Amino acid sequence: MTSSQQFRLLQDDQLDIDFAFGFVTYLWGKDWDLTTLLKNCQDSGLLGIELRTTHAHGVEPALSTEERELVRHQFAESGVTLVGLGSDERFDSPDEDKLKLAIKTTCDFVVLSHDVGGSGVKVKPDSFHPNVPRETTIRQIGESLNKVAEFAEGYGQQIRLEVHGSCAHLPTIKQIMDIADHPNVAVCWNCNPEDLAGEGLEHNFKLVEDRLAHTLHVRELDLTEYPYDELFALLRNSTFCGWVLLEARTNPKDRVEAMKEQLALFRRLNTQ
């Protein structure tokens, strides 16, 4: 079975496309425990989840072997796919001890994701620092990604570099990925304003198109400041295969109903 076929089978009530619609627990799911989170995703039809660290579901590296098995079992019973874990680790610090800790903690998340049934770990690049040349930081981030990617490969986990922070301009991400040449490092597109900078969305998309991860973050699809119709057209014409994950930021009265509305918008975008 190809990866495209696998993703088609994940949500057979959706269109026959190479990507499905899921959910990032930041921010709409941040205060839901795992049982509530799974039920709400079942009820809304968003059948894939990226679990963000520090949230109420409590899926963290400190879990015991028995607790990890329980998380895996809950997902298996629910029919909801654990797409992966959203760590907050980043590789930009000029402090050597902080960098080593970030690499170690990322590896801890890799093992956790493997144990609970995920397929990858999201990380961040992230920022530039005073008195540190940009090229130095870019090289450090890229080399750190290669280290964690090699480790993650042994656990069947993808390292997903979220386009984030002051590194969020796509030419910068391209520079990082040129150094992070391990095939297990991939780019998690994040629908930032920076995507539209310079020569525009299509140009910036094509800078990293061949390195896209199996996850991609979107905000609310009815927000007009981002050209989601253009993005989805680019996705349909690309080799992207995976999960489009809703990382919502507004504060609706009924989040489950709002998730259903976003799923309807996702389907509509795929009919254009």
Sequence and secondary structure as in RCSB ss.txt:
>XXXX:A:sequence
MTSSQQFRLLQDDQLDIDFAFGFVTYLWGKDWDLTTLLKNCQDSGLLGIELRTTHAHGVEPALSTEERELVRHQF
AESGVTLVGLGSDERFDSPDEDKLKLAIKTTCDFVVLSHDVGGSGVKVKPDSFHPNVPRETTIRQIGESLNKVAE
FAEGYGQQIRLEVHGSCAHLPTIKQIMDIADHPNVAVCWNCNPEDLAGEGLEHNFKLVEDRLAHTLHVRELDLTE
YPYDELFALLRNSTFCGWVLLEARTNPKDRVEAMKEQLALFRRLNTQ
>XXXX:A:secstr
  HHHHHHHHTTTS SSSEEEEEE TTTTTT  HHHHHHHHHHHT  EEEEETTSTT   TT  HHHHHHHHHHH
HHHT EEEEEEEEEE   S HHHHHHHHHHHHHHHHHHHHHT  EEEEE     TTS HHHHHHHHHHHHHHHHH
HHHTTT EEEEE  GGG SHHHHHHHHHH   TTEEEE    GGGGSTT HHHHHHHHGGGB SEEEE  TT TT
S HHHHHHHHHTS   EEEEE   S  S HHHHHHHHHHHHHHHTT 
